[in-house]
Amino acid sequence: MKIIETVKELRNELKPHRQGTIGFVPTMGYLHQGHLSLVERAKQECDTVVMSIFVNPLQFGPNEDLDRYPRDLERDAALAEAAGVDYLFHPSVSEMYPTEILTQVHVEKVTERLCGASRPGHFAGVTTVVTKLFHIVEPQRAYFGMKDAQQVAVIEQMVTDLHFPVTIVPCPTVREADGLALSSRNVYLSPEEREQALILNQSLREAKEKWVQGCFSHADEITEYVRKRIQTKPLADIDYVETLSYPRLEPLGERMGERMIVAVAVRFGKTRLIDNVLLDGRGEETCSVR
């Protein structure tokens, strides 16, 4: 594996590989098995795999955790190489943003709910940096985890609208054995916070089971069920719980959609965690208790 820090060098290195398929895994580093599962999928489908590690300041708000976001390049490089990454792109902020940036990419509507509502400007930062990375790497396939399902929806919309010649490959959320979704931010959790954070996956899994059984008549009932289950944990500070259409992320209210997402963002102490579950099709009317 070769570690590259400049745009020019990466473009030069990738020239001989452009006749084959280049797969791209963009990350902010502090790698975990979720990131490595994306590499594994890319290795199966592509001739060359590029991973980026770049903590993008554009997607952090003024009161968010940019400065304390975990970083460990030596550790990450060892994990990436062991996973089979061919090129690790690790640019500096000045390399990615050499001058004041006057051009940003904005996706409307699909960015206006969930994390887009509670983190203003976040997705403009995401779409801008992903656009830059796509132009630098020029991959045929790019891999993103479904833990951040809104991010996947936003990037797919951008790629469709702007005719990017890249296929977005959504990959399943990877979890700890107890169900907690893997996240670089999990290291911030105290033992008690981490134990209570298990309610996120538990409540979403329960909601899906009840939905399959036909226990909900409309989307708002799903939302209320998940909210009440999370509120049973005293350390849980809810940012949002919503049930929306997917991937358009439109409110459903007292309706159901053919494909829905139940998405949550909850703080435990200073750590903000997100999780979600997708509901495809319609639940069967077999619920014994309404």
N, C-alpha and C positions, 0 to 999 in steps of 0.2 A: 504494500500500500504506500502511496506517495501523499505526503501532506503538502498542500499548496495554499499560499496566502494571497496571491494576486490574481486578478481577473485575466490579465494577459497570459500568465503562465498556464492557467487552467485551460484557456481556449487553445493554446498551442499543444498542450498535452492531449487534448481530446480530438484534435484533428484526425489522427490515424484511426480513431474508433468510430468515426461518423458513418462509415459504411455498415456498421452493425447497429444494434439497439442499445441505446444508453438509458439506463434507469437512474432515477434521481430520488434521494431521500433527504428532504430538507429538515433540519432539526435546530434546536437552540442548545443542544448539548446536554451534559449530565445524563448520559445515555442509560436506558434501562431496557428490559426485555421487550417492551413495546416497540421501541425504536428498532431493536435488532430483528424483530419479527418482520418489519418492513424491508429490511435488508435481505432477509431470507426469501421473501416473496420476490424481490427484485432480482436476486441471483437466479431464481428459477426461470424468470421470463426475459432476462436481458443479457447482453454480452459484456457490458461494462456497467459497473455500479459506482455512482458518485454520491457521496454524502456531504452535506454542508453542515457546519456548526457555526452559527452566528446568532448571538443574542441581540435581537433587533430593537434598538431604542425607540423606533417609530411606533411600535405596538404597545408600549408601556405608557400609562398615564402618569401625571406628576406625583401622585401619591401611591404608586404601585411599586413592585419589588424589583425594579431593574438592578439596583446596586447589590441587592442581596441574592439575586438569582444564582443558583449554584453553578460553579464553573470548575472543571478539572480536565484540561486538554490531554494531559498524559494518560489519565485513566480512560478517557473517551477514545483516544487513538488506539489504545491496546484493545478495547472492546470492538471497535470498528474493524480493525485489521483481522482479529480473530473471526469476526462474522463474515469476512470476505469482501469488504469494501475495497475498491480499486484506487479511488482518489478521494481524499478527505480535504474539502475546501474549507479553510478556516481564515476568512478575511477579517481585517480590522474594521472598525467603524469608519475610519477615514478612507479605507479602500472601497467600501460599499457606498459611502456618501462623501466623496472628495470635496464637494462644494455644497453650499446651501441648496437643499433640494426644493425646487419650485414646481415639480411635477409629481402628483400622486395619482393612484388609481383608486377610484371609488365605485363600489358596487352598491346599488340602492335596494331598498325593500328587504331583501333577505338578510341584510346586516342590521336591520332596525329593531330587532327583538333580541331576547336572551342576552348574550354577552355584548352584543352591539349596543343595547340600551343601557347596560350598567357600566360599560367601559367605552365612553365616547372616543372615537378616533382609532380604536383598537384595530378594526378590520381594514381601515385605510392603510394602516401600517403593515398589516399582513399582506394585503393584495399588492401593495407597492413593492415590498421586498421580494415576494414570490415572483412578481413580474420581472424584476431585475435578475433574480436567480435563474428563471426560465430562459431569459435572453443570454445569460452567461453560459449556462450548461447546455442549453438546447437539447433537452432529453426528449425521447419519444414517449416515455412513461414516467410518471411521478407518483410517489406512494405516500399516502396520508392515513393516519389512524382515525377510526371513527369515534374515539373518545371525545374528540372535538368535532362533532357532527356538523355543527354550524360552519366551522371553518371549511370542511369538505364541501358543503353546499355552496358557500361563497366562492370558493376557488373554481368549482365546476361551472358556476354561472359565469364567472369572469372568462374562463377558457372558452366557453361556448360563445359568449357575446363578442369576444375580441379575436376569435378564430386562431387561438394558439394551436400549433401543430403538436399537441401533447395529449396523451390519454391519462386522465386522473384515475388512479387505482385506490379506492377506499379499502381499508383493511380492518379486521375486527379489533375491538378493544381487548387488550391483554390485561389480565387481572392477577393479583396475588391469590394464593390458595384460599384465603378467606373472603375473596370477592372484591377487595378494594382495587379500583382501577389504578394501574401503574401511572405515576406522574413524577416528574423531577421534583415537584414541590412536596412530595410525601415526606421527604427528609426533615421538613420543618415541624412535623406533627409530634406532639408529646405522646407518650404511651396511652394516656387517657383519651386524648383527641383522636388518635388513630383508631382506638377501639370504637368510639362513638361514630366515627366516619363510616363505619361499615353499614350504617343505616341507609346510606345512599343507594348502594347496590341492592340491599335487602328490600327497600321500599319499591324500587323500580322493578325488581324481579317479581315481587308480589303483585304489583299492579298489572304486569303483563299476564300473569297467571289468571288473575280475576277477569281481565279483559277477554282472554281466550274463552273463559267460561261464560262470557256474556253478562258479567255482573255490573257493567256500566252501560248507561243508556246514552251518555254523551261525554264529550271531552272534558268538560269542567268537572265532572265527577271523578275522572282519573286524576286530574290535577289536585283536587281537594284531598283525595285519598293519600297521595304521595306526600303532600304538604303536612297532613296530620301525623303521618308516620315519622317524618323527619323531626317534627316538633316534639316528639317524645324524648329526644336527646337534648339535655340542657345546654350542652356546649355548641349546638348547631345554630348558627346565625344565617338564616336563609336570605340569599340574594334574589333568587327566582326559582319558581317551579312552574313550568308551563307545558301544556299539551298542544302541539301545533301540527299542521300538515307538514309533510316532508317530501321534497327538499325546499318547497317554497316558503316554509315557516310562516304560514298564515294562520291567524286565530280561527278556532273552530267553535268555541263557545258551547252551545247546546246542540252541537252536531257531532258527527263522527266523520273521519276521513278514511279513504282506502289505504293510505299510508300515513302514519302519524309518528311523531317523536315526542316522548316525554323527557324533558331536559331539566336538569337541576344545576344550580350553583350555590354552594353553601360554604360559609367560613367556619373553620374550627380554629379558634385563636386568631392568629394572623394569617392563616393559610386558607386560601380560597381553592376549593375543589369543584370540579365539574364532572358530571356523569350523565348518561342518557340511556334510553332503550327505544328501539324502533318497533312499531306495531304495524304489521303488514296484513292487509285484508281486513276482515271483520270477525269479531268474536262470535262464538257460537252461543245461542240462547240456551245454555245448560246450567246457568247459575241457580243454586238452590236457595241462596240468601241474597236479597237485594240490599 
